[in-house]
Structures are given as structure tokens and as C-alpha cells.
Amino acid sequence: MVEEVLVGLNCRPARVYVDGTVGEGGHAAAILERCAPDGRLWGLDKDPVVLETAAARLAPYTSRFHLFHSSYARLGEILKEEGVPAVAGIVLDLGLSLHQLQRSGRGFSFQGDEPLDMRFDPLRPGKTAADLLNSATPAALEKIFKEYGEEPRARRFARLVVAARRQQPFRFTQQLVTLVQQAQGPGRRRGERHPATRVFQALRIAVNREIEELAVFLGEAPAWLEPGGRLVVISYHSLEDRLVKQRLLAWEKAGLMRRLTRKPLIPTVEEVRRNPRARSAKLRVAEKVEN
Ligand SMILES: C[S@@+](CC[C@H](N)C(=O)[O-])C[C@H]1O[C@@H](n2cnc3c(N)ncnc32)[C@H](O)[C@@H]1O
């Protein structure tokens, strides 16, 4: 949804834009093109590996971009350190990148057999997916599978995880895939997603505290925008989209921001055909009210 992001941000020259989830720099490169010749872009990401890819991709824009190894929830501290009071636009494209899914070796995908890590930032100490599976209470696991995975068999899976870890602690992705497949039983309807999809998504959201970080960001974002500045958020999960939707409405009622999308924008059929992972994307835009 690159064009929707560019229009949503109202990209213009001589302004600073923030891509809070820069990933491999796809949106960032498009923003730099659109705000040429002197618009600048700050890209943030928790993952130091994808930042290296972004740095290589954005190299042609030399002095017009700056990358930060940071959570977008810490944008306020970065603005302070850089001496910039506010920016013209912020975009968040939540979730994980294709690189992380396919090539990180950190267990985001259930296709191969990789260590169950799932941290976006492996340099920071923090619980991995294996740590969570091996130590969380059954109630906590059920909550994770239910809330973050919208998994109808959350309680059953939680019990099975606890029984399995008594035999052998979780270390690799295929241990979890096998457990989910056994719990699911044989057969899967045509078009139905792999039964491990929801469980893997749930663990990733829990490991990276994705909902909490988004809530922190949304608590402060209007203060980081200049009057007329734009916020664009693309979410892929109903919990995230609900948070964004409610915040945008609350800001509008408080006279802080104006919603520019009453209903979220969704990808075209052609875009989903090209990139099936985009099928659940919802994009919302708001503008900071002029003083
Ligand atoms: C869907 S990808 C972004 C892709 C990017 N828009 C592009 O065009 O290449 C999401 C990225 O957000 C990053 N991420 C997730 N949570 C984050 C957070 N709290 N702060 C910073 N980056 C985060 C992930 O590491 C991942 O690289």
C-alpha cells in the first residue's frame, strides 16, 4: 500500500518524516523519492539485521536519511536527542518483514526447523518464544493463544504445551508445529490456513510486546507531530486495528487530530494477489489539527 502511505503522509520537500518500522526500507525509499530534493527520513527498527539491509537500499539518498536502532515507542527520546521538536509525518507498518519471516533463522516461520527465538531485537536481553513456552503458566499461555492468535482451541493448546515441556523443553520450531498438528488431528479444509499460523503469530506478538508498544506510541504520538502533520498506521491484527481506531476517535473528540479515513483502507485484489501477506492489512490516517 505504498501509494496510500505517500498520500496519507502528504509527503513534501523540506520536511522530516519518520518511518517507525523501516524494515528493509521499501516505504522509506518511496518517501525519500516523493519528498525530494531536500525532504528527510528517519527510519527506526528494533531489528539490527533489517536495518543493515535498509542502510544499503537507502544509500543513494546519502545525507537525507538517518537510521536508528530503536523501538518506535521511543521516538520521543530520539526527537529530544536530535533537537527536533516535531515531524511532518509518521508511518507505522506493523508486524514482521518478509526477511524476518523467510531468512532471519529466528523461528518466525513454521516452514523450516529453527530455534524458537522470535525476538525482533536479538541483541537485547528478553524472553524468547522458547522461554515463554517453557515457563509461562497454562493460564498465561491460553491468554496469549486466545488474544493474540484468536485461536479457538487456546486452552487445549496451552495444556498440551505444558504436558509436552515436561517431557522435553521447547527449543525448535518443529517441536511446536508437531504439537499443533497432533492437537488439530488429520485433515484440513481447502483454503484453510496452516494450524500453526495462529500459534506462531500469537507467540511473536507476546515475545515482542507488540500491543503494549503500540499502546505506548499511541499515548504520545500527537505530541510528536507538527500542526498539519500526518500519522499513518498499517495494522494486520484486529487487536492492533481496534487500538488505532479507538485512539484516532478519542483524539478527534479531544480536538487533537482529525481522522482522514473513517473506514480503513484495504489492499486491492491485485495487491493481495502479488503479496498474500497483505490480505489482512488495514491502513488508517489522521492529521494533527492546526493550532
Ligand atoms: C512489515 S515490516 C515493515 C516493512 C517496511 N514498511 C518496508 O517497506 O520494508 C515491520 C517491521 O517493523 C519492525 N518492528 C516491529 N515492532 C517494532 C517496534 N516496536 N519498533 C520498531 N520497529 C518495530 C520489525 O522489526 C519489522 O522490520
The ligand as an SDF file (V2000), in Angstrom:
LIG
                    3D

 27 29  0  0  0  0  0  0  0  0999 V2000
    6.0810   -5.0760    7.9800 C   0  0  0  0  0  0  0  0  0  0  0  0
    7.7460   -4.7350    8.3810 S   0  0  0  0  0  0  0  0  0  0  0  0
    7.9950   -3.1540    7.7020 C   0  0  0  0  0  0  0  0  0  0  0  0
    8.3340   -3.1790    6.2420 C   0  0  0  0  0  0  0  0  0  0  0  0
    8.6420   -1.7880    5.6980 C   0  0  0  0  0  0  0  0  0  0  0  0
    7.4700   -0.9490    5.7220 N   0  0  0  0  0  0  0  0  0  0  0  0
    9.2000   -1.8620    4.2910 C   0  0  0  0  0  0  0  0  0  0  0  0
    8.6280   -1.1930    3.4080 O   0  0  0  0  0  0  0  0  0  0  0  0
   10.2050   -2.5410    4.0510 O   0  0  0  0  0  0  0  0  0  0  0  0
    7.6670   -4.3970   10.0850 C   0  0  0  0  0  0  0  0  0  0  0  0
    8.9840   -4.0150   10.7270 C   0  0  0  0  0  0  0  0  0  0  0  0
    8.6760   -3.4230   11.9860 O   0  0  0  0  0  0  0  0  0  0  0  0
    9.6810   -3.7500   12.8930 C   0  0  0  0  0  0  0  0  0  0  0  0
    9.1360   -3.5330   14.2440 N   0  0  0  0  0  0  0  0  0  0  0  0
    8.1840   -4.2370   14.8760 C   0  0  0  0  0  0  0  0  0  0  0  0
    7.9130   -3.6830   16.0750 N   0  0  0  0  0  0  0  0  0  0  0  0
    8.6930   -2.5770   16.1830 C   0  0  0  0  0  0  0  0  0  0  0  0
    8.8540   -1.5730   17.1680 C   0  0  0  0  0  0  0  0  0  0  0  0
    8.1660   -1.5750   18.3030 N   0  0  0  0  0  0  0  0  0  0  0  0
    9.7350   -0.5800   16.9290 N   0  0  0  0  0  0  0  0  0  0  0  0
   10.4710   -0.5460   15.7760 C   0  0  0  0  0  0  0  0  0  0  0  0
   10.3570   -1.4830   14.8160 N   0  0  0  0  0  0  0  0  0  0  0  0
    9.4740   -2.4920   15.0050 C   0  0  0  0  0  0  0  0  0  0  0  0
   10.0430   -5.1650   12.5610 C   0  0  0  0  0  0  0  0  0  0  0  0
   11.3530   -5.4720   13.0400 O   0  0  0  0  0  0  0  0  0  0  0  0
    9.9490   -5.1490   11.0300 C   0  0  0  0  0  0  0  0  0  0  0  0
   11.1990   -4.8850   10.4510 O   0  0  0  0  0  0  0  0  0  0  0  0
  1  2  1  0
  2  3  1  0
  2 10  1  0
  3  4  1  0
  4  5  1  0
  5  6  1  0
  5  7  1  0
  7  8  2  0
  7  9  1  0
 10 11  1  0
 11 12  1  0
 11 26  1  0
 12 13  1  0
 13 14  1  0
 13 24  1  0
 14 15  1  0
 14 23  1  0
 15 16  2  0
 16 17  1  0
 17 18  1  0
 17 23  2  0
 18 19  1  0
 18 20  2  0
 20 21  1  0
 21 22  2  0
 22 23  1  0
 24 25  1  0
 24 26  1  0
 26 27  1  0
M  CHG  2   2   1   9  -1
M  END
$$$$
